[in-house]
Amino acid sequence: MNTKYSVVIPCYKSDQTIEKVVRMTSEELDRLGKHDYEFVLVNDCSPDGGKTIAALKETAKKYPFVTVIDLAKNAGQHNAIMAALNYAEGDFIIAMDDDMQTHPSQLGILLDEIDKGYDVVYGYYPEKKHSGFRNFVSKINVYTVRCLLGRPKWVKTSSYYVMNKMVRDNIISYRNSYAHIQGLILRTTNNISCVPVTHFEREVGHSTYTLKSLIRLYTSVIGFSIVPLKVGIYIGALLTICGLAGSLWILIRKLFINPNIAIGWSSIISVMLFCFGMLFMFMGLIGEYVGRIFLSLNNEPQYVVREIIRGESQ
């Protein structure tokens, strides 16, 4: 029986690059002897006047193995990948970006590693071509995922990876609206490998990620961990101990050391502001958890499909 490969790509303002990505990736798969494959391209409601969806439709006309999923509203990268995974039919799923930075020439490295029996293989970049700001935020994300999800230090990840059908089937069983692909993979399997690949320069334009979108992307990990709530308990306990110790020290100084000591108004206000700030921060965090529970109970969708466009021979 032939092994089928599904290439899933979330697309956002990619009208100038997506046809080249599909063409070069299909050529590389043919060169590697992987002739049974499909592409699932998801238009994440690109705000470019219809340029991206037009380019995707032209690509589907040109290549019969391409399926285009047009989302009715922007769902975010992880939910767009979830949409692609739900329509992918391959025995192995290859996740790539739409900007040529996850380069098709590196695909053989990932496929050679997955053939060793791993469930998931990540390609990681010894040297990244991102901006300084993006690299800084990526480091924060790595630390956050390690703390919240318990990701092993040896696991190095990126948006370029291959998974088998078993992992894909378990991932798409997750129906909540706040999907986090790495969190879903880590809770599915520990049989993971990572291999170094070359990170290429972006061919057209610049990264579409803003600080707001990066925060939205990385905070989706909250739905897979209760560690932030535990941190709130620890900080609350620490502040309580500090408050009791400080009160006891002030009382001792007032009674036995210097009865004329003045109680500092500014220091009291500072402590109050700090404590109330921490209190409201963790109330907001609890509210975030409760809000996500509310959205889940109301069946908030991960994505809404406007149209499915299949290659002409499908």
Residue pairs with C-beta under 8 A, 6 or more apart in sequence:
2 35
2 36
3 34
3 36
3 91
3 92
4 36
4 37
4 38
4 89
4 90
4 91
4 92
5 29
5 34
5 36
5 37
5 38
5 90
5 91
5 92
5 93
5 94
6 37
6 38
6 39
6 40
6 88
6 89
6 90
6 92
6 93
6 94
7 25
7 29
7 37
7 38
7 39
7 40
7 93
7 94
7 96
8 39
8 40
8 42
8 81
8 84
8 85
8 88
8 93
8 94
8 95
8 96
9 18
9 21
9 39
9 40
9 41
9 42
9 84
9 95
9 96
9 97
9 98
10 42
10 44
10 77
10 80
10 81
10 84
10 97
10 98
11 18
11 41
11 42
11 43
11 44
11 46
11 52
11 56
11 80
11 98
12 43
12 44
12 46
12 52
12 77
12 80
12 98
12 208
13 46
13 47
13 48
13 51
13 52
13 205
13 208
14 21
14 46
14 52
14 55
14 98
14 99
15 46
15 48
15 51
15 52
15 54
15 55
16 55
16 203
16 204
16 205
17 98
17 99
17 100
17 203
17 204
18 41
18 52
18 55
18 56
18 59
18 98
19 55
19 58
19 59
19 62
20 100
20 203
21 96
21 98
21 99
21 100
21 104
22 39
22 41
22 59
22 63
22 66
23 63
24 104
24 105
25 39
25 96
25 104
25 107
26 37
26 39
26 63
26 65
27 104
28 104
28 105
28 107
28 108
29 35
29 37
29 107
32 107
32 108
32 111
34 111
37 65
37 90
38 65
38 66
38 67
38 88
38 89
38 90
39 63
39 65
39 66
39 67
40 67
40 69
40 84
40 87
40 88
41 56
41 59
41 60
41 66
41 67
41 68
41 69
41 84
42 68
42 69
42 71
42 80
42 81
42 83
42 84
43 52
43 53
43 56
43 68
43 69
43 70
43 71
44 71
44 74
44 75
44 76
44 77
44 80
45 71
45 72
45 73
45 74
45 75
46 52
46 53
47 74
53 68
53 70
56 68
56 70
56 309
57 68
57 309
59 66
59 68
60 66
60 67
60 68
60 309
60 310
60 311
60 312
61 311
61 312
63 311
64 311
64 312
64 313
64 314
65 311
65 314
66 310
66 311
67 87
67 308
67 309
67 310
67 311
67 314
68 307
68 308
68 309
68 310
69 83
69 84
69 87
69 305
69 308
70 305
70 306
70 307
70 308
70 309
71 80
71 83
71 303
71 304
71 305
71 306
72 304
72 305
72 306
73 304
75 83
75 302
75 303
75 304
76 213
76 216
76 217
76 220
77 159
77 217
78 179
78 180
78 181
78 217
78 220
79 177
79 179
79 302
79 303
80 303
81 95
81 179
81 181
82 171
82 172
82 174
82 179
82 181
82 302
82 303
83 302
83 303
83 305
85 93
85 168
85 171
85 172
86 172
87 308
88 168
90 165
91 164
91 165
92 111
92 114
92 162
92 163
92 164
92 165
93 162
93 163
93 164
93 165
93 168
94 107
94 110
94 161
94 162
95 159
95 160
95 161
95 162
95 163
95 181
96 102
96 104
96 159
96 160
97 159
97 160
99 202
99 203
99 204
99 205
100 200
100 202
100 203
101 129
101 199
101 200
101 201
101 202
102 123
102 158
102 159
102 160
102 200
103 197
103 198
103 200
105 198
106 123
106 160
106 197
106 198
109 123
109 195
109 196
109 197
110 121
110 123
110 160
110 161
110 162
110 195
110 197
111 162
113 121
113 162
113 193
113 195
114 121
114 162
114 164
114 193
116 193
117 191
118 191
118 192
118 193
119 163
119 164
119 166
119 167
119 188
119 189
119 191
119 192
120 161
120 162
120 163
120 164
120 167
120 185
120 189
120 191
120 192
120 193
121 161
121 162
121 163
121 192
121 193
121 194
121 195
122 155
122 156
122 157
122 158
122 160
122 161
122 192
122 193
122 194
122 195
123 158
123 160
123 161
123 194
123 195
123 196
123 197
124 156
124 157
124 158
124 194
124 195
124 196
124 197
125 158
125 196
125 197
125 198
125 199
126 196
127 199
128 134
128 135
128 138
128 199
129 199
129 200
129 201
129 202
130 138
130 207
131 207
134 207
134 209
134 214
137 211
137 214
137 218
140 218
141 218
144 218
144 221
145 151
145 182
145 183
145 221
146 153
147 227
148 221
148 222
148 224
148 225
148 227
148 228
149 182
149 183
149 186
149 187
149 221
149 224
149 225
150 186
151 157
151 182
151 186
154 194
155 192
155 194
156 194
157 182
157 194
160 197
163 171
163 185
166 189
167 185
167 188
167 189
170 184
170 188
171 181
171 184
171 185
171 188
174 184
175 302
176 223
176 292
176 295
176 296
176 300
176 302
177 292
177 295
177 296
177 300
177 301
177 302
178 220
178 222
178 223
178 292
178 295
179 220
179 302
180 220
180 221
180 223
180 224
182 221
183 220
183 221
183 223
183 224
183 225
184 224
185 192
187 224
209 217
222 228
222 288
222 289
222 292
223 292
228 285
229 285
229 286
229 289
232 282
232 285
232 286
235 278
235 282
236 278
236 282
239 275
239 278
243 271
243 275
246 271
250 263
253 261
254 261
